[in-house]
Amino acid sequence: MWFRHRRTRSVAALAVAVLSVTSACSADRGEESLIHADSLVIAVKEDQPRLGDTSENGRLEGYDVDVARYIADYMGVEDVEFIGTTSARRDGLLARPESGGSPTPETEPTGTPERADMVVATYSITPERKTRVTFAGPYYVAKQDILVRADDDEVSEARDLEGSTICQGEGSYSTSRITAGLGIDVREESKIESYSRCIELLAEGEVDAVSTDNLILAGFMTEYPGEFRLVNNPFTDEKYGVGLPYGDVAACEVVNEAISTMYRDGTAEELFRKWFDGTGIEEFDENGEERTYNVPQFEGCE
C-alpha cells in the first residue's frame, strides 16, 4: 500500500479486533492496510455542488468531504489531504501494482502520477468495479433521476426520454441504466469529461437531459436557480461506496464501523440536512413516510 507515513500502533481497540479477524488474507500477501496510516490522501469530486466542490477559499467541501472527514476521525487520522477527481479517474487513483485489482486503460490517471488511499466521490458500487476496488459501505443510497430545462414539461419519467439526447460524464454508467436497464432508446453524449460540463450543455440546449444520481442533480440545481427542473421520479438505487485499494479487507471493516457509528450518533442525518435541505430532494419515501436515516445494508468486504 502507498502512504505518505505509516503508523507503528493500531488505530483503536476496534481496529485491533478487526485486524486480527479479517486481515489474515492481506498479511499472507505481505500487504499493508490503511488502518496503519498516520495520514490519508482522500479523493473527492471537485465540481459537484454540495457533494464535492471547490469553495471560494480554494478548499474542497461538501457532503462527501464531510463523510470522509468523519471516517478519517474515526480511524484516528488527523493528517488528511483531499484531492479532486473525475469519475473516470477514480479506479486508477486506487490502483496498486502489488494488488489483485487493476484499472482499465481509460481509468488510468493522466498527467502527474497521483494515488489516493480512499475515494469518497459519488462512487456507485457495481459488480464490475468490485473487480478492481474494495468497497466499504454504502454510506448513502442515492437514486438515479432526470434533470431537464425548466421549460421542458414533456418529461415526467424515464420512458419519456425515448429519442432524446442524454449527457453522461465519462467513467459513469448512468445512461446504460436507461438503455440496457430499461430498454429505452436514447442518443448518448458519453465522452464528456464531467457532469458539470453536462449541465452546461443542458443549459445551452445542446442536450435534452442529464440523468444521474439525484444528489448530484439537486446540487447543480442550486447553482442554476430557475433554469432546470428535477423530474423527481427515480428509477434506480445508487449505492455510494468508499473506494479502497483492492484487497484491503481490514480497512473496509473499520470504515463500515465508522459508517454505522455515523448513522447511530445522528451525524448522517445532520450532514444530509446540512447540504441538501431545500434542494428539491424529497423528504418522504415512496410510501409517503417521512425519510428515515438508517444504516444502509452493507455490501460486505471482499
Secondary structure, 3 states (H helix, E strand, C coil): CCCCCECCCCCCHHHHHHHHHHCHHHHHCCCCCHHHECEEEEEEECEECCCEEECCCCCEECHHHHHHHHHHHHCCCCEEEEEEECHHHHHHHHCCCCCCCCCCHHHCCCCCCCCCCEECCCCECCCCHHHCCEEEEEEEEEEEEEEEECCCCCCCCHHHHCCCEEEEECCCCHHHHHHCCCCCCCEEEEEECCHHHHHHHHHCCCCCEEEEEHHHHHHHHHHCCCCEEECCCCCEEEEEEEEECCCCHHHHHHHHHHHHHHHHCCHHHHHHHHHHCCCCCCCECCCCCECCCCCCCCCCCC
